[in-house]
Amino acid sequence: MTAPNELRLLPWSGPEGKPCYLSTDDRDGHMSRLADNIEAVQLGVAAQLLDQALEALGDEDAGLEELRRLTEELTGALRDVLRVATSRGHLLAVSEPRRS
């Protein structure tokens, strides 16, 4: 069984937006691979939105609705990327040997 400080934060939320965690010793298991794949998709979406934002910032004719929609999508992508970063940072901290 995985120790509580070794739980993996998953890239999706549970009911009421609460975080979901995975308890497993198998980093190659089905749920771990699913989480890895979803994280990769989330990071890819964030990269695409960043490109769109850079284009919109250079477009003097960009409309308010377009910018509002883009801001909403960027906010969601930033939330996802922060969750991925938090999860991966925690996994690195748990897996690295402690230095004396």
GUNUDREN-678416 format. One line per 8 residues: number of its first residue (from 0); their letters; for each residue x, y, z of N, C-alpha, C, O. Coordinates in pm, whole numbers, plus 50000, padded with zeros to 5 digits. Layout:
BEGIN
NUM) A) X,Y,Z,X,Y,Z,X,Y,Z,X,Y,Z  ...
# end
This chain:
BEGIN
0) MTAPNELR) 50084,49882,50000,50000,50000,50000,50089,50125,50000,50193,50128,50065  50046,50226,49928,50121,50349,49917,50101,50433,50043,49990,50444,50095  50209,50493,50091,50200,50581,50207,50122,50707,50169,50126,50748,50053  50051,50768,50263,49969,50886,50231,50048,50997,50162,49992,51067,50077  50176,51016,50196,50253,51121,50132,50302,51082,49993,50368,51161,49927  50271,50960,49949,50310,50915,49816,50192,50901,49722,50207,50843,49614  50077,50952,49760,49961,50947,49673,49984,51036,49552,50043,51144,49565  49938,50992,49437,49953,51072,49315,49828,51156,49295,49717,51104,49292
8) LLPWSGPE) 49848,51286,49280,49738,51375,49246,49702,51351,49100,49787,51365,49012  49578,51315,49075,49535,51284,48939,49495,51412,48864,49460,51512,48927  49501,51408,48731,49475,51529,48653,49326,51558,48630,49290,51626,48534  49242,51509,48717,49099,51540,48709,49046,51557,48851,49108,51513,48948  48931,51620,48859,48869,51644,48989,48757,51545,49012,48700,51488,48919  48727,51525,49139,48615,51441,49178,48490,51525,49196,48483,51640,49152  48392,51467,49263,48269,51541,49290,48299,51672,49364,48386,51678,49451  48226,51772,49327,48238,51905,49389,48376,51966,49370,48416,52053,49448
16) GKPCYLST) 48449,51923,49268,48578,51980,49237,48691,51938,49330,48800,51996,49327  48665,51837,49412,48768,51792,49506,48877,51714,49431,48847,51646,49333  49003,51723,49479,49112,51651,49412,49095,51500,49425,49041,51449,49523  49143,51429,49324,49144,51283,49324,49289,51237,49334,49379,51298,49277  49310,51128,49407,49444,51074,49427,49445,50927,49390,49344,50858,49400  49561,50881,49349,49582,50741,49315,49681,50681,49414,49788,50737,49438  49644,50568,49469,49732,50494,49559,49774,50366,49488,49694,50273,49474  49899,50362,49444,49949,50243,49376,50102,50240,49383,50167,50344,49390
24) DDRDGHMS) 50155,50122,49381,50300,50106,49373,50343,50082,49228,50462,50076,49198  50247,50069,49138,50273,50036,48998,50259,50161,48912,50149,50199,48873  50372,50224,48881,50368,50344,48798,50338,50313,48652,50316,50404,48572  50338,50184,48616,50304,50144,48480,50165,50083,48472,50128,50028,48368  50089,50091,48579,49954,50035,48582,49858,50115,48496,49891,50224,48450  49741,50060,48475,49640,50122,48387,49606,50264,48431,49606,50355,48348  49577,50286,48557,49538,50419,48604,49654,50517,48594,49633,50634,48562  49775,50473,48621,49891,50561,48609,49911,50603,48463,49938,50719,48435
32) RLADNIEA) 49899,50508,48372,49914,50540,48228,49801,50632,48182,49825,50724,48103  49679,50608,48230,49566,50695,48195,49594,50837,48241,49574,50933,48166  49640,50851,48365,49672,50984,48417,49784,51049,48336,49777,51168,48306  49887,50972,48300,49996,51025,48218,49944,51076,48084,49982,51184,48040  49856,50999,48021,49801,51038,47891,49715,51163,47902,49722,51251,47816  49634,51172,48005,49549,51290,48022,49635,51413,48050,49607,51521,47998  49740,51397,48131,49831,51508,48155,49895,51556,48025,49907,51676,48002  49935,51462,47940,49996,51499,47811,49897,51579,47725,49935,51677,47662
40) VQLGVAAQ) 49772,51536,47724,49669,51608,47648,49650,51748,47706,49642,51846,47632  49642,51758,47838,49623,51887,47902,49738,51982,47871,49715,52101,47845  49860,51932,47873,49975,52017,47841,49974,52059,47694,50011,52172,47662  49931,51969,47607,49921,52003,47465,49816,52110,47440,49838,52202,47361  49702,52099,47506,49596,52199,47493,49647,52335,47542,49621,52437,47479  49719,52335,47653,49773,52460,47707,49869,52525,47608,49867,52647,47590  49952,52446,47543,50046,52499,47445,49971,52561,47326,50008,52667,47277  49866,52494,47280,49786,52547,47170,49717,52678,47210,49712,52772,47131
48) LLDQALEA) 49664,52683,47331,49599,52805,47378,49698,52920,47391,49664,53035,47365  49819,52888,47432,49922,52992,47441,49948,53052,47304,49960,53174,47290  49957,52967,47202,49977,53017,47066,49860,53106,47024,49880,53211,46963  49737,53063,47056,49618,53143,47022,49620,53277,47094,49583,53380,47037  49662,53276,47220,49668,53400,47298,49769,53497,47238,49744,53617,47230  49885,53444,47197,49986,53529,47137,49934,53592,47007,49961,53709,46978  49861,53514,46929,49801,53567,46806,49699,53675,46838,49697,53781,46775  49613,53648,46937,49508,53743,46973,49566,53874,47025,49513,53981,46998
56) LGDEDAGL) 49676,53864,47098,49739,53987,47150,49793,54074,47037,49800,54196,47049  49832,54010,46928,49883,54084,46813,49775,54129,46717,49803,54199,46620  49650,54089,46742,49538,54121,46652,49459,54238,46709,49384,54222,46806  49476,54354,46649,49405,54473,46697,49254,54463,46675,49178,54536,46738  49211,54373,46588,49069,54357,46558,49003,54246,46640,48886,54215,46618  49076,54188,46734,49018,54080,46816,48901,54137,46897,48913,54240,46963  48789,54066,46890,48670,54113,46958,48667,54076,47106,48737,53985,47150  48586,54146,47180,48574,54122,47323,48527,53980,47353,48580,53916,47444
64) EELRRLTE) 48430,53930,47278,48381,53793,47300,48490,53690,47275,48505,53595,47351  48566,53710,47169,48676,53618,47138,48780,53619,47251,48826,53513,47294  48814,53738,47298,48912,53749,47406,48858,53691,47537,48933,53630,47614  48730,53710,47563,48669,53654,47684,48671,53501,47680,48706,53436,47778  48634,53443,47565,48636,53298,47549,48778,53244,47566,48800,53143,47633  48873,53312,47506,49012,53270,47516,49059,53278,47662,49132,53190,47708  49020,53382,47732,49057,53396,47873,48999,53283,47957,49067,53230,48045  48875,53247,47931,48813,53135,48003,48888,53005,47976,48913,52927,48069
72) ELTGALRD) 48923,52981,47851,48996,52859,47816,49136,52859,47876,49184,52755,47923  49202,52975,47875,49336,52984,47933,49331,52961,48085,49421,52900,48142  49226,53009,48149,49212,52989,48293,49199,52841,48325,49262,52792,48419  49118,52769,48248,49105,52625,48268,49235,52551,48241,49271,52459,48315  49304,52591,48135,49431,52526,48101,49536,52554,48208,49614,52465,48243  49538,52675,48261,49634,52707,48367,49606,52624,48491,49699,52577,48556  49479,52606,48525,49442,52521,48638,49494,52379,48617,49550,52319,48708  49474,52326,48495,49520,52190,48464,49671,52179,48470,49724,52082,48525
80) VLRVATSR) 49742,52276,48415,49888,52274,48414,49943,52284,48556,50040,52216,48590  49881,52366,48639,49925,52375,48778,49905,52243,48851,49988,52203,48934  49796,52174,48821,49771,52044,48883,49877,51943,48837,49927,51865,48918  49910,51945,48708,50014,51855,48656,50147,51887,48723,50218,51796,48766  50181,52014,48732,50309,52053,48793,50314,52012,48940,50417,51964,48988  50204,52031,49010,50199,51993,49151,50216,51843,49165,50293,51796,49250  50146,51768,49083,50153,51622,49089,50293,51572,49057,50348,51490,49130  50350,51623,48949,50484,51577,48908,50591,51622,49007,50686,51548,49034
88) GHLLAVSE) 50576,51741,49061,50671,51788,49162,50667,51702,49286,50770,51671,49345  50546,51663,49326,50532,51576,49443,50591,51439,49415,50658,51382,49501  50568,51385,49295,50624,51255,49260,50776,51259,49260,50841,51164,49304  50833,51368,49211,50980,51380,49212,51033,51386,49354,51133,51322,49386  50966,51461,49439,51010,51474,49578,51005,51340,49650,51092,51310,49732  50905,51259,49619,50889,51130,49685,50989,51028,49631,51040,50945,49706  51018,51035,49501,51103,50933,49439,51252,50960,49452,51332,50868,49442  51290,51087,49475,51433,51118,49486,51485,51077,49623,51417,51097,49724
96) PRRS) 51606,51021,49627,51664,50987,49757,51694,51115,49835,51733,51217,49778  51675,51108,49964,51701,51224,50050,51851,51241,50068,51925,51144,50088  51893,51365,50061,52036,51397,50082,52057,51432,50228,51977,51502,50290  52167,51382,50281,52197,51410,50422,52279,51535,50437,52314,51573,50549
# end
